[in-house]
Amino acid sequence: MKFNLLVALFIIALTSCDGIKVMSDYDKSVDFEKYETIQFYGWEENSDQILSKFDKERIENAVSLEFRNRGHQIVESNAELVVSLFIITKTETRETATTEYYGGYGPYFGYGPQWGWGPGYGYGYASTTIDKQDFQVGTLVISVYDRSKKELIWEGVGQGSVGENTSNREARLNHAIGKIMYKYPVKPLRK
């Protein structure tokens, strides 16, 4: 149950577009324009088991939309490209330090311990508090393979911290996957 909650929070993280870190890489010797058809291989490892049916469909629909916008046709079998999806979450810790100063005399000009003008001196102390905060980081990996060669030719990764805003989830998820697919070698025909 706790693990399913973490995955649900990951989906929320992906749907909060601010703060998503995107990376991609591809085989530069491949002519991506020649491919016309794509099929989904499915979800890697336990990814499809940790997502709800609705979140799984939202992600698949958003990825399908991005490929259709690039002129690819989604088919059930024998496609030229095969797309695999993978999702993971992990806990990270963020540390914040806050320093507060108490008492003492600040600099001043006036008669000092010796006659004349100069800075004043005093005593005080400082206290530093370190706050540790655990948060979830979710990662979605979209891998594209050339089916005939059985080789990875493109991979896009989106990573973001977990947010709790669930409003307008589908539109924000589409936007996040759009950011992941932005550097795909074939640009959208229409938007």
ChimeraX attribute file (.defattr): number of C-alpha atoms within 10 A of each C-alpha:
attribute: neighborCount
match mode: 1-to-1
recipient: residues
	/A:1	6
	/A:2	7
	/A:3	11
	/A:4	13
	/A:5	12
	/A:6	21
	/A:7	23
	/A:8	18
	/A:9	22
	/A:10	28
	/A:11	28
	/A:12	25
	/A:13	29
	/A:14	30
	/A:15	27
	/A:16	25
	/A:17	19
	/A:18	13
	/A:19	12
	/A:20	20
	/A:21	16
	/A:22	20
	/A:23	16
	/A:24	17
	/A:25	14
	/A:26	16
	/A:27	13
	/A:28	10
	/A:29	7
	/A:30	12
	/A:31	10
	/A:32	16
	/A:33	12
	/A:34	9
	/A:35	15
	/A:36	16
	/A:37	19
	/A:38	25
	/A:39	21
	/A:40	19
	/A:41	16
	/A:42	14
	/A:43	17
	/A:44	13
	/A:45	10
	/A:46	11
	/A:47	16
	/A:48	16
	/A:49	12
	/A:50	18
	/A:51	20
	/A:52	14
	/A:53	10
	/A:54	9
	/A:55	19
	/A:56	17
	/A:57	12
	/A:58	18
	/A:59	20
	/A:60	17
	/A:61	14
	/A:62	19
	/A:63	22
	/A:64	19
	/A:65	18
	/A:66	22
	/A:67	21
	/A:68	18
	/A:69	16
	/A:70	19
	/A:71	18
	/A:72	21
	/A:73	15
	/A:74	18
	/A:75	14
	/A:76	10
	/A:77	12
	/A:78	12
	/A:79	19
	/A:80	18
	/A:81	26
	/A:82	24
	/A:83	22
	/A:84	16
	/A:85	23
	/A:86	17
	/A:87	23
	/A:88	16
	/A:89	19
	/A:90	13
	/A:91	12
	/A:92	11
	/A:93	10
	/A:94	9
	/A:95	9
	/A:96	9
	/A:97	9
	/A:98	9
	/A:99	9
	/A:100	9
	/A:101	10
	/A:102	10
	/A:103	10
	/A:104	11
	/A:105	11
	/A:106	11
	/A:107	11
	/A:108	12
	/A:109	10
	/A:110	12
	/A:111	12
	/A:112	13
	/A:113	10
	/A:114	7
	/A:115	8
	/A:116	9
	/A:117	12
	/A:118	14
	/A:119	11
	/A:120	14
	/A:121	12
	/A:122	9
	/A:123	9
	/A:124	10
	/A:125	9
	/A:126	9
	/A:127	9
	/A:128	10
	/A:129	10
	/A:130	10
	/A:131	11
	/A:132	11
	/A:133	10
	/A:134	10
	/A:135	14
	/A:136	18
	/A:137	20
	/A:138	25
	/A:139	21
	/A:140	23
	/A:141	20
	/A:142	20
	/A:143	20
	/A:144	22
	/A:145	19
	/A:146	19
	/A:147	16
	/A:148	11
	/A:149	10
	/A:150	10
	/A:151	13
	/A:152	16
	/A:153	18
	/A:154	21
	/A:155	22
	/A:156	22
	/A:157	21
	/A:158	21
	/A:159	23
	/A:160	25
	/A:161	23
	/A:162	24
	/A:163	19
	/A:164	13
	/A:165	12
	/A:166	14
	/A:167	11
	/A:168	10
	/A:169	18
	/A:170	17
	/A:171	14
	/A:172	19
	/A:173	23
	/A:174	21
	/A:175	17
	/A:176	26
	/A:177	25
	/A:178	16
	/A:179	19
	/A:180	25
	/A:181	24
	/A:182	17
	/A:183	17
	/A:184	20
	/A:185	17
	/A:186	18
	/A:187	15
	/A:188	16
	/A:189	9
	/A:190	8
	/A:191	7
